[in-house]
């Protein structure tokens, strides 16, 4: 899915995830949005799509939420975090993301969506960027833990 370019598989996996994990009654389409972890534009151009965005679209179809694909932006392009230690992942992820898009209402909370969580460094960096910009970070949804 990630490297094979199958965005529709990512959508189906997102929908599968949403069908198996019910969204809390505390969260509704009126106060929660999904934000996929962004790829750097060079990586997105090389890969052809962002798998987290398509997973988020599948989740959105199941949960009835909006996807905000431009809320988070990856500001730097570095080496892949695959295979790095927790400490190196945290160091490389710090400050790598920004929240750029204002939400319609400050009542909105944000659930970050990614394909795989290894140490949580990427999700934590995205969450910190959201909070720094005044957004409410509610948590994350991922397909897999590595």
C-alpha positions as CSV (number, residue, x, y, z in Angstrom):
1,X,0.0,0.0,0.0
2,X,2.6,2.6,1.1
3,X,5.1,2.0,-1.7
4,X,3.0,0.2,-4.3
5,X,0.8,3.3,-5.0
6,X,-2.5,1.6,-4.1
7,X,-4.4,4.6,-2.7
8,X,-7.6,2.6,-2.8
9,X,-6.2,-0.1,-0.6
10,X,-5.3,2.7,1.9
11,X,-8.9,4.0,1.7
12,X,-10.3,0.5,2.2
13,X,-8.0,-0.1,5.2
14,X,-9.1,3.3,6.7
15,X,-12.7,2.3,6.3
16,X,-12.0,-1.1,7.8
17,X,-10.4,0.6,10.8
18,X,-13.4,2.9,11.2
19,X,-15.8,0.1,11.1
20,X,-14.0,-1.8,13.8
21,X,-13.4,1.1,16.2
22,X,-16.5,3.1,17.0
23,X,-15.9,6.8,17.5
24,X,-16.7,8.0,21.0
25,X,-20.1,9.7,21.5
26,X,-18.1,12.7,22.8
27,X,-16.8,13.3,19.2
28,X,-19.1,14.3,16.5
29,X,-18.8,15.7,12.9
30,X,-19.5,19.1,14.3
31,X,-16.5,19.2,16.6
32,X,-13.8,16.8,15.3
33,X,-11.7,16.6,12.2
34,X,-9.1,14.1,10.9
35,X,-5.6,15.4,10.0
36,X,-3.3,13.0,8.1
37,X,0.4,13.1,8.8
38,X,1.8,15.0,5.9
39,X,4.6,13.9,3.6
40,X,7.3,16.3,2.4
41,X,6.3,17.5,-1.0
42,X,9.3,15.8,-2.6
43,X,8.4,12.5,-1.1
44,X,4.7,12.9,-2.1
45,X,5.7,13.7,-5.7
46,X,8.0,10.6,-5.8
47,X,5.4,8.3,-4.2
48,X,2.4,9.8,-6.0
49,X,0.2,10.0,-3.0
50,X,0.1,10.3,0.8
51,X,-1.1,7.0,2.3
52,X,-2.1,8.7,5.6
53,X,-4.5,11.0,3.6
54,X,-6.2,8.0,2.0
55,X,-6.5,6.1,5.3
56,X,-8.0,9.3,6.8
57,X,-10.5,9.4,3.9
58,X,-11.6,5.8,4.6
59,X,-11.9,6.6,8.3
60,X,-13.9,9.7,7.4
61,X,-16.3,7.6,5.4
62,X,-16.9,5.4,8.4
63,X,-17.1,8.0,11.1
64,X,-18.7,10.8,9.1
65,X,-15.9,13.3,9.9
66,X,-14.1,15.8,7.6
67,X,-10.5,15.3,6.6
68,X,-8.3,18.4,6.7
69,X,-5.3,17.4,4.5
70,X,-3.6,20.8,4.7
71,X,-3.9,21.4,8.4
72,X,-0.4,19.9,9.0
73,X,2.6,20.6,6.9
74,X,6.0,18.9,7.0
75,X,8.5,21.7,6.9
76,X,11.7,19.7,6.3
77,X,12.9,16.9,4.1
78,X,15.2,14.5,5.8
79,X,16.1,10.8,5.9
80,X,13.6,8.1,6.5
81,X,12.9,7.4,10.1
82,X,12.7,3.7,9.3
83,X,15.1,1.7,11.4
84,X,16.2,4.6,13.7
85,X,16.2,4.4,17.5
86,X,13.6,6.1,19.6
87,X,16.0,8.9,20.6
88,X,17.0,9.5,17.0
89,X,13.4,9.5,15.8
90,X,12.4,12.0,18.5
91,X,15.3,14.3,17.6
92,X,14.6,14.2,13.9
93,X,10.8,14.7,14.3
94,X,11.0,17.6,16.7
95,X,10.0,20.8,14.9
96,X,9.4,19.0,11.6
97,X,5.7,19.8,11.4
98,X,3.6,22.9,11.5
99,X,-0.2,23.5,11.7
100,X,-1.0,26.1,9.0
101,X,-4.7,26.0,8.4
102,X,-7.1,27.6,10.9
103,X,-10.2,25.5,11.6
104,X,-13.7,27.0,11.3
105,X,-14.2,26.9,15.0
106,X,-12.0,26.7,18.0
107,X,-14.3,23.9,19.3
108,X,-12.8,21.5,16.7
109,X,-10.6,18.8,18.0
110,X,-8.1,17.0,15.8
111,X,-7.4,13.3,15.4
112,X,-4.1,12.7,13.7
113,X,-4.1,9.8,11.2
114,X,-1.0,7.8,10.1
115,X,-0.3,4.3,8.6
116,X,2.2,3.0,11.2
117,X,3.2,4.1,14.7
118,X,6.6,2.9,15.8
119,X,7.7,5.0,18.7
120,X,5.1,7.7,18.5
121,X,7.6,10.4,17.7
122,X,5.9,11.5,14.5
123,X,2.5,11.7,16.0
124,X,3.8,13.5,19.1
125,X,5.6,16.1,16.8
126,X,2.3,16.6,14.9
127,X,0.3,16.9,18.1
128,X,2.7,19.5,19.5
129,X,2.5,21.5,16.3
130,X,-1.3,21.5,16.6
131,X,-1.3,22.5,20.2
132,X,1.3,25.3,19.5
133,X,-1.1,26.7,16.9
134,X,-4.1,26.6,19.3
135,X,-5.8,23.4,18.0
136,X,-7.1,20.7,20.4
137,X,-5.2,17.5,19.7
138,X,-7.4,14.6,20.7
139,X,-5.2,11.6,19.8
140,X,-4.3,9.5,16.8
141,X,-5.6,6.6,14.7
142,X,-3.1,4.3,13.0
143,X,-3.4,1.0,11.1
144,X,-0.5,-0.7,12.7
145,X,2.0,-0.6,15.5
146,X,5.6,-1.6,14.7
